[in-house]
């Protein structure tokens, strides 16, 4: 490939579905959740395929990045407005600093088993050679209603064209999608800066791109809508491509994910921290203090500082409701 590959690690959020471990002053990307390194460190270590690595984060977290990603360049977005504005901003800034390149954008909260680099290099090459917006798709290994799906179209060897993107489905639809060969849309993308910015100019992000072209990042974020890159660009694009993942993947976005990616005890309990379990099974227990669990099963018990969360493991997504209420009450 005749241009460098730049990895862009998205690390600006807090990870509210992992409350109370994750809060505004302790975002999840700087925590390990049972791993040997923080989620951010693990992600940056995965970017060895790239010629350069950037971490895109919020200004309040910028000084903490160096400890977890030594050697990575740091970009700070003036305002958190979801992945659409974040990726447009990163593409514009990196084009100014690096020039012609292929960007591989990846979140900082994924769990990957196997070799990530071959898929990343393929995605970057397809993006550079075809001028397409490339998404990496993961073949579903279970029924999942919490992810978006991608229906592939024509097989062109290293990639598929995309027939359509589908947002989070019902359980019945997820079963059909898995049977009919859909992929999970996991939020790993590749494109050239020129391709993304050209696509963004045909969307509600056009005023933002114009302000960036004028050199005014603050104004760009003032006019930018809060929107994901999927909604803003990918779902309406006729120029999307899918590169199948050659690795096993999971999203460490909610407490029940830890039951899939961390080893449990003989009774299926995944324990992070100090805990005693008696006649307890298939729980996720996480604490920076101590938890004793007796006679319970299929729960999440998370206790950090002065906050404790208890809910059925299958309802892990409802942590968002807790956080919304806490924010409304000024207690988050």
N, C-alpha and C positions, 0 to 999 in steps of 0.2 A: 504494500500500500504506500502511496506517495505522500502521505501526510501523517503527522503524529496522532496518536490516540491520547485523549485526555479523559481521565475518570473524574466524574463529578459526584461526590457523596453528599446526599441530602441529610442534614443533621440539625434542622432548625426547630423541630417540634418538641413537645414534652412527653408524649406517650400517655395520654390521659386514661386509656383503657387499662393501663398497668398501675393506676392509682391503688393504694397510697404509696407504693414504692416510688412511682414517678409523680413528681409535682413540679411546679414552675421553677423551683430552686434546685431540683435534682432530676433533670430530664433523663429519660431512659437510655439515650445513646451513650451516656457516660457511666452506665451501670453494666454489670456482667450477667446478672440473672443466672448464676450457676456456671457460667463459662470461665475460662482461664484469663480472659481479657474483657474489657468493656465491649459493648456491641459496636461502637464506633471503631475501636482498635481492630476488631475482627474484620470489619468491613474494609478498612483501609489496607489491611494486610492482604485482602483479596484482590487489590488493584495492581498487583505486580505486572499485569499485562500492559499497563498504560505507560506512556512516556512521561506524563505528568499527572499528578493527582491534586484536585481541589476539593475542599470541604466547604459546602455552603451552609451557613448557620445564621442564627440571630446575633445581633451585636452583644447581647448580654452573655452569650456563651463563647464568644470568640477567643477569649483569653484561656479558656479551658481546653481548646482543641489541641494545642501543642503537646500537652501531656499524653493525649490519646492517639495523635496522628503526627508524630514528629516528621518534619520534612514536607508535609503537605502544605500547599498554599491555602489561604483562608479567604473566602468571600463572605461578606455579611449583607444580607438583604435588609433594606431599610425598614420593611414592615412585613410581618407574616401574612401572606394572602394566598396560601395553598400552592400546589405544585405548578400551576400554569404560569403565574407571574414569576415564581422562583426559577423555573427552568428557562424562561425567556431572558430573565436578567442574567443568569449564569452564561447562557449562550452569547449574549451581547458582550459581556465583560471579557469572557475568555477569548472571543474573536479579536478583541482589541489587544489583548496581552500576548496571545499565542499565534494568531493568524489562522490560516487554513488548517483545519484539524477535524477529527471525528470525535464526538463526545459520546461517552458511555455513562449514563446517569443511573445511579443505584441508591436506594434508601439505606439508611444505617441501622435498620432493625430486622434484617433478614437472617435466617439460619440456612446455611448452605453446606451440603455434604457432596463431596466429589470435586472435580476440577471446574472452577468457574471460568478460568482464563480462555479456554478454547471457544466457548460460547460467546464471551465478550469480544474476542477478536473477530469472530465471524460476524457478529452484529455490527461492529464498527466498519468492517470491510464492505458489507452489504450497504450500509448507510452511505459510505463514501463513493462506491461504484455506481449506485443506482439513484442517488439523491432521494431516497425514501425515508420516511419516518419509521424507524424499526422498533418493534416491541419484542421482548423476549417472553415466550409463552411456556408455561409449565404444564405438562400432562397431568390432569387430576388423578390422585390416588385415593380419593374419598369423595363423598357427597359434601359439598360446601356451599352454603348460601351467603357467606360473608365476602366473597371475592367476585370481581367482574370476570367475564368470559370472553373469549375471542373465537369466532368461527373462521377457520382458515379457508382459503379458496385455492387458487392454482399453485401446485407444487413446482417451484423453480430451482430445485436442488438444495442450495444452502438456506433458502427461505421460501415462505409461502406468501402470496398476496393475501389480503384480508378481505373477507366478505362483509363482516360486521363485528362490532363490539356490542356486548350485552352486559347491562349492569346487574347487580346482585339479584339472583333469581330466587324463585320459590324452591322448595325441596324437590318437587316433581320436575321442575324445569332443570335443576342441577343434575338430576338423574339422566334426563334426556341428553343434556349437553355432554355429559361424560360418555354416554353410549355412542353419540354421533361424532366424537373426535374433536370437540372443542378444547381449547386450552385455557388455563387460568391466566388472567392478565395480572402480572405480579409487580408492575411498576418499575421494571428495568427497561430502559430505552436507549437507543443509539440514533444519532443523526449528526449531520454537520450543522454548525451554527447558521449557515445561510439557509438551509432547508427548513429548520424550525422557525426562524424569524420570518421567512417568506410565508409559511403556513399561518403564523400568528397574525400577520398583516391582514389576512382574510377573515379574522374572527373579532370578537369583542376585545381582544388584546391589542388591536391596532393602535389605539391612542397611547398605550404603554410603549410599544415599539417606537412610535414617532418621538415620544419624549426621550427615550434612551438615545435615539439618533441625534437629538439635540443636546445630549450630554447632561440631562437633568434627571438623575435617578430618583430623587425625592418626588418630583412631579410625576414620574412614571408610575410610582407606586400609589400616588394619590388617585390617579385615574384608572388604575388596574382593578378589575373585579376580583373578588375572592373566588377562584375557580380552579378545579384540578386540570392538569394538562390533558387528561382523558376527555373530560367534557369540552374543554376549550378548543382542542386541536384534533386529537386522535379520532374521536368518534365521527367527526364530520369529514375526515380526510379520505380522499380517493387514492392517496399515495402512501398508504401504510403497508408495512411488511411485517411478517412474524418469523422470528428465528426460534426454533424449538430449543429448549434448555437441555443441556447435556449433564445436568446435575440434579440432585434432590434438593428440594426447597421447602421452607416453611416461613411464615410470617410471625415473628415474635411481637405480635401486636396486642395480645390479650392473654389473660392468665391461663386459659385452657391450652394455649399453644405450648406452654412449658411441659405439659403432660406428654406431648408428642416428641419434644426435642431434648428432654433431660431424662436421665435414667431414674426409675423409681425403685423403691425398696421391694421386699418380697410381697408386700400387700398392695403394690401399685401406687404408693404415696410418693409424690415428688416433693422433697423437702429442701428448701433453701434457707439455711440458718439453723438455729437451735430449736428442736422440737421433740416432744415425746408423743408417740402415737400408740394407743391401746385399742384393740378391736376396731381400728379405723382402716379404711381402704379406699384407694383410687382418689385421694385428695391431692390438691396442690396447696402446699403450705409454705409461706414465705414470710420471713420476719427478720428484723434487726435486733430483736429482743428474744423472747421465748414464747412458744405456743405449745399447749398441751391439747391434743385432740383425742377424744374418747368416744367410741361407739358411733362414729359418723362416717359417711361415705359420699364420694362424688361432690365434694365441696371445694371451693376456693376459700382459704383463710389467709389473709394477708394483713400483717400488722407491722407498721413502721412509725416510729416516733409516737405521737399521741393519736394516731389514726388506725382503725381496724376495719377491715372489710370482710364480710362473710356472705357468700352467695353460692347457689348451685353452679357447678362447673359448666353445665350446658348453657347457662345464662350469662356467661362471661362478658358478652357484648353490652350487657345492661349497666356495666360500670360507667358508661357514658352518661346515663341518666343520673347517676349519683354525682358525677362531676358537674353536670349542668345545674343541679340543685345547689351544690356547694358554691358554685360561682354566683348564682342568683342571690345566695345568702351572704356573699362576701367572705366565704370561709375556705376557699380553695387555696 
